[in-house]
Amino acid sequence: MYEDILLPFDGSDGAAAVLHHAAEIAHWADATIHVLFVADTTRDSVTVVETQVVDALVQEGEDTVEEAEKTLRTLDVTYDSDVVQGNPAPTIVEYAERYDHDLIVMPTQGRTGVSRYFVGSVSEKVVRLSSVPVLTARMQPDEQLTFPYENVLVPTDGSAGATTAAEHGLSLAAALDATVHGLSIVDDSVLGLDVRSTTSGRENERAATDAVDDLLSEAETHGVTNTVRHVEHGTPVEGILDYVESNDIHAIVMGTTGRRGTDRILLGSVAEQTVRAAPVPVITVRGTK
């Protein structure tokens, strides 16, 4: 399923916790973890030490990845590491694509709650820009990092983006022998009170039902034997979070674009809000508009 996992790492408590989660995945998949520290060139980090010009962030990066390497050796995980300079979010994305990594794993909160380059806006940029699937974990007290995943939630609106994400989620669930929860949410908040809104509401309900049916039909072709179907009414993010809480979900797999590339169910902003708020890992997969 995964062979090369990219782990952007800053040495924070959140990053350390996610490192252990990535190590569990790597053990299961027999994958290599590539530890990456990005020395942020948008910050002034050059200093003089004993008459020598030194880039303090590069030096810190080397020390930081060395600590990660020690942990990975203890966990008996195959790894390598790199320290590069650049603007963090695009550098992470470009690095993953250049070296054919098949998963990026990163926390959304790091050092003292505002990580050096894992602050929300950066991780959300990675989610938005990356053609490589991104696993994010929001490191808060209620965060649940359980592996292997036994219950995988796959939200869908039937769009091309959702379908692309579903393919990834179904392959992962099949490999883990996990239960797939197919969820589609009818967003009634966009409807008015006239007859056209009533008709549109029925159409949305039918589209949501069809989307889940198509997902679970595809699950059979992937060899997923345990499935649960749900069509809910509400706002997308709240519906996803409520479902996670009520159904012992261990991971969410979702697209970053939805129907027509707008804010139907799985557009970027909904994916990003889910990444910020979900108490379980979220794997985002960029689809086509």
PyMOL commands that set and color helices and strands:
alter all, ss='L'
color gray80, all
select helices_A, chain A and resi 13-29+56-74+88-98+111-113+120-129+160-176+188-190+195-221+236-246+259-261+268-277
alter helices_A, ss='H'
color red, helices_A
select strands_A, chain A and resi 4-8+32-40+46-49+52-55+79-86+103-107+134-137+151-155+179-186+227-233+251-255+282-285
alter strands_A, ss='S'
color yellow, strands_A
deselect
rebuild
show_as cartoon
